[in-house]
Amino acid sequence: MGGRPPGPAIQAAITADAAGLQERRRLAAVRQADNDLSAREREVMSLMVDGLMNKQIAGWLDVSEPTVKGNRF
């Protein structure tokens, strides 16, 4: 092949494609991590996202605070 390097438009397309691939891989990893969570871990995560602290989550789920900490992914 050899020859001259790709022009700016082709280089921009290659860069954009590489960035898109990286983002798709990142999203796939996040989805896999979510699939690996137990139902309880998802419940704890949901309450954390809502802004509750461990002690509040423990009260909400009627478990001990160490149990909540153990279910933090």
C-alpha positions in Angstrom: 0.0 0.0 0.0 2.4 2.7 1.2 2.0 6.1 -0.5 0.8 9.3 1.0 -0.9 9.6 4.4 -4.7 9.8 4.6 -6.2 13.3 4.1 -7.8 15.3 7.0 -11.4 14.0 6.3 -10.3 10.4 6.4 -8.2 11.0 9.5 -11.1 12.7 11.2 -13.4 9.7 10.3 -10.8 7.2 11.6 -10.6 9.2 14.9 -14.4 9.5 15.2 -14.8 5.7 14.6 -12.1 4.9 17.2 -13.9 7.2 19.7 -17.2 5.5 19.0 -15.7 2.1 19.4 -14.2 3.1 22.8 -17.6 4.4 23.9 -19.4 1.2 22.8 -16.9 -0.9 24.7 -17.3 1.3 27.8 -21.1 0.9 27.7 -20.8 -2.8 27.2 -18.6 -3.0 30.3 -21.2 -1.0 32.3 -24.0 -3.2 31.1 -22.1 -6.4 32.0 -21.3 -5.0 35.5 -25.0 -4.2 36.0 -25.9 -7.8 34.9 -23.4 -9.2 37.4 -25.2 -7.4 40.3 -27.5 -9.4 42.6 -31.1 -8.1 43.1 -30.1 -6.8 46.6 -27.0 -5.0 45.1 -29.2 -3.3 42.5 -31.6 -2.3 45.3 -28.8 -0.8 47.4 -27.4 1.0 44.3 -30.7 2.4 43.4 -31.1 3.9 46.9 -27.5 5.2 46.8 -28.3 6.9 43.5 -31.3 8.5 45.2 -28.9 10.0 47.7 -29.5 7.9 50.7 -26.6 7.1 53.1 -25.7 3.6 54.3 -27.6 4.1 57.6 -30.7 5.3 55.8 -30.6 2.5 53.3 -30.2 0.0 56.2 -33.3 1.4 57.8 -35.2 1.4 54.6 -34.3 -2.2 53.9 -34.6 -3.3 57.5 -31.0 -4.6 57.6 -27.9 -3.7 59.4 -25.5 -1.0 58.1 -22.7 -3.6 57.7 -25.1 -5.6 55.5 -25.6 -2.6 53.3 -21.9 -2.0 53.1 -21.5 -5.6 52.1 -24.0 -5.2 49.3 -22.3 -2.1 47.9 -21.0 -3.3 44.6 
